[in-house]
Amino acid sequence: MLTGITVVDFTRHLPGPYCTMRLADLGAEVIKVEAYPLGDPGRTMGPKIRETGALYLSSNRNKRSVALNLRSAEGRELAFLLARQADVVVESFRPGVMHHLGLDYARLKQVHPQIVYCSVTGYGQDGAMHQLGGHDLNYQAVSGFLSTIRDGEGRPVISEVPIADYAVGLYAAEQICAALVQRSTRGTGAYLDVASTDLLASWMGMHASLIHHGQERDMQQFLKGLLAYNAYETADGRFVALAALEEKFWQNFCRAVGREDWETLHGASISDCPEVYDEMKALFLTRTQAEWNELGSEVDCCLTSVEEIDTWAESPYVASRAVTFTLPYEETTETLQVRTEQYRSLQTMTPPPSCGEHTREVLREKLLCTDEQLDALVRRGIIPQERSKI
């Protein structure tokens, strides 16, 4: 869907790379510009797979990597020349860094008025916190989102999934696609200030409205603390999720388990009916997760397994909806599950690139550099001698 669109990607870590990977999956040509010699910090951060950060590997497929010494004027100018040819530029530095590098929107707009330029940050380009460092947990906290997810003792729960990072990556991709539509209809470019905290704060609209009208308790009891909307442990130590919010689903569940006496308790909270909650917990402990999942498949009551990470790929949902493709990784292959109908064909999927793997290729293709010029850039420390190992 984005074939013919070129994206020059100055992002690092997770939010920006996830955004540009989504664009690449949709067919855009993504050129990842990395600071030579270290490259994207995501390559070395967190848990690793074959010495490379899983963070990097999970968010950089279908891209080409160009490594440039951005501490040098020559390296920055090469980056600028690549960016001025692009349809889209995405960056994720703190506000002011791209201006310092001479790669900011104002300079690019002078030579390319139709450029779509997206800055992905935690706190935005202005405001009281825009220069502060932060990570996913900070953005959840500042937005108010984290306060809505608490354990039994009332403590905020830290998710294993970096929710803000992935969410803002999707949001940035959405904004970029909208800006490209605007450009095609009006002929104008755009500057996009996309902030993780802004996005999560926008999710708090329902909470804010209810609190404004003095109905905070209604919010606390909606989707949380209900008999019909909860996770229950099963006989084999696993869990199922019951989400029978509508009365028809709750009644279907009660009848299926032979507890018609619970039918009038639709919408009841655990705090109002602690005895029934204890009975429900005991009930779910009488069958295995698979048995409850079978009942949920047969009875229309919004009852599903809580799939564990180690078995998720073999779940009925993934088996029926996802496509298996083989992702090459050096001399081996790895099989991943993803839904790809709207994305690139399986034959064109490419693995995350090594740092600077495509430097010479891209500079030849985009800037018409000769081998002699490239060799000279190597001697001056502007580009790597050869592709780095991933």
Buried (B, 14 or more C-beta within 10 A) or exposed (E): EBEEBBBBBBBBBBBBBBBBBBBBBBBBBBBBBBBBEEBBBBBBBEEBEEEBBEBBBBBBBBBBBBBBBBEBEBBBBBBBBBBBBBBBBBBBBBBEBBEEBBBBBEBBBEEBEBBBBBBBBBBBBEEEBBEEEBBBBBBBBBBBBBEBBEEEEEEBEEEEEBBBBBBBBBBBBEBBBEBBEBBEEEEEBBBBBBBBBBBBBEBBEEBEEBEEEEEEEEBBBBEBBBBBBBEBBBBEEBBBBBBBBBEEBBBBBBBBBEBEEBBEBBBBBBEBBEEBBEBBEEBBBEBBBBBBBBBBEEBEBBBBBBBEEEEEBEBEEBEEEBEEBEBEBEEEEEEBBBEBEEBBEEEEBBBBBBBBBBBBEBBBEBEEBEEEEBBBBBEEBBBBEEBBEB
